[in-house]
């Protein structure tokens, strides 16, 4: 069975930022709910203190690793929650996220939230996703 995705965008502005307001997904047989992924090494150590671009890239790498372990990829992502301790700084590096999602051919429904802190000191961004296959 093929997964069918239909973008729901009552306004065009979100597509210019690389995400859809919503997505209708049908035909899927599996759903993967990913825990928030941060800039952690394989042995659980936070990396790239004070480097938002590097933390964002590693968080994406880690999200891709979880998706891959579940037999999926960024192309299966239908929902992405972005948590950051510095929204303005994240927007300076948003291209890191947008380009990787664009290369995967997806624009998942996305929410970005500014938070006081994340689980470990020094972490600035966390990505939580839902994927379907």
C-alpha positions in Angstrom: 0.0 0.0 0.0 1.3 3.4 -0.9 1.3 6.3 1.5 -0.6 9.3 0.2 0.1 12.7 1.6 -2.1 15.7 0.9 -0.9 19.1 2.0 -3.5 21.3 3.8 -2.6 25.0 3.4 -5.3 27.6 3.7 -2.6 30.2 3.3 0.5 30.1 1.1 3.0 31.7 3.5 4.0 28.6 5.4 5.1 26.8 2.2 7.6 29.6 1.6 9.1 28.7 5.0 9.2 25.0 4.1 6.3 23.5 6.0 2.6 22.7 5.5 -0.1 23.8 7.9 -1.3 20.2 8.0 -1.0 16.9 6.1 -3.7 14.3 5.5 -2.0 10.9 5.5 -3.7 7.8 4.2 -2.6 4.3 3.2 0.1 4.1 5.9 0.6 0.9 7.8 3.2 2.0 10.4 3.7 5.2 12.5 7.0 6.0 14.2 6.8 8.5 17.1 10.4 9.8 17.6 11.6 11.1 21.0 13.1 14.6 20.9 16.6 14.4 19.3 19.4 16.8 20.3 23.0 17.3 19.6 24.1 14.2 21.5 27.0 12.0 20.7 26.5 8.2 20.3 27.6 7.8 23.9 25.1 10.3 25.2 27.3 13.4 25.6 26.1 16.8 24.5 28.2 18.3 21.7 28.7 21.7 20.0 28.1 24.1 23.0 27.1 27.5 21.8 27.0 26.5 18.1 23.4 26.5 16.9 24.1 25.5 13.3 26.1 22.5 14.4 23.6 21.5 17.1 20.8 21.7 14.5 22.7 19.6 12.0 23.5 16.9 14.6 20.0 16.9 15.9 18.8 16.2 12.4 21.4 13.5 12.0 20.2 11.9 15.2 16.6 12.1 14.0 17.6 10.5 10.7 19.3 7.7 12.7 16.1 7.0 14.6 14.1 7.1 11.4 16.6 4.8 9.7 16.5 2.3 12.5 12.8 2.2 12.1 13.1 1.6 8.3 12.2 5.2 7.4 13.8 8.4 6.4 13.1 12.2 6.5 10.9 11.5 3.5 8.5 9.8 5.9 8.3 12.7 8.3 4.7 14.1 8.6 5.1 16.1 11.9 8.0 18.0 13.3 8.2 19.8 16.6 11.1 22.1 17.1 12.1 23.3 20.6 14.8 25.9 21.1 16.2 28.0 23.8 16.7 30.9 21.3 14.2 31.3 18.5 16.0 34.3 16.9 19.3 32.4 16.8 17.6 29.3 15.4 16.0 31.3 12.6 19.5 32.5 11.6 20.3 28.9 10.9 16.9 27.7 9.8 18.3 27.0 6.3 20.1 23.9 7.8 16.7 22.4 8.6 14.8 23.7 5.6 17.4 22.4 3.1 17.5 18.9 4.5 13.7 18.6 4.6 13.6 20.1 1.0 16.2 17.6 -0.2 14.0 14.8 1.3 11.0 16.3 -0.6 8.9 16.9 2.5 7.4 19.9 4.2 6.0 18.3 7.4 3.5 20.1 9.6 5.8 22.0 12.0 5.6 23.8 15.3 8.5 25.8 16.8 8.5 26.6 20.5 10.9 28.8 22.5 11.6 27.1 25.8 13.5 28.2 28.9 15.9 25.2 28.7 16.2 21.7 27.4 17.1 18.5 29.3 20.8 19.2 29.6 22.6 22.5 30.0 24.1 23.8 26.7 21.6 22.2 24.5 19.8 24.8 22.3 17.6 22.8 20.0 15.5 19.6 20.1 13.6 17.9 17.2 10.7 15.6 17.8 9.1 13.9 14.8 6.3 11.6 13.7 6.8 9.5 10.6 4.6 7.2 8.6 5.2 4.4 6.1 
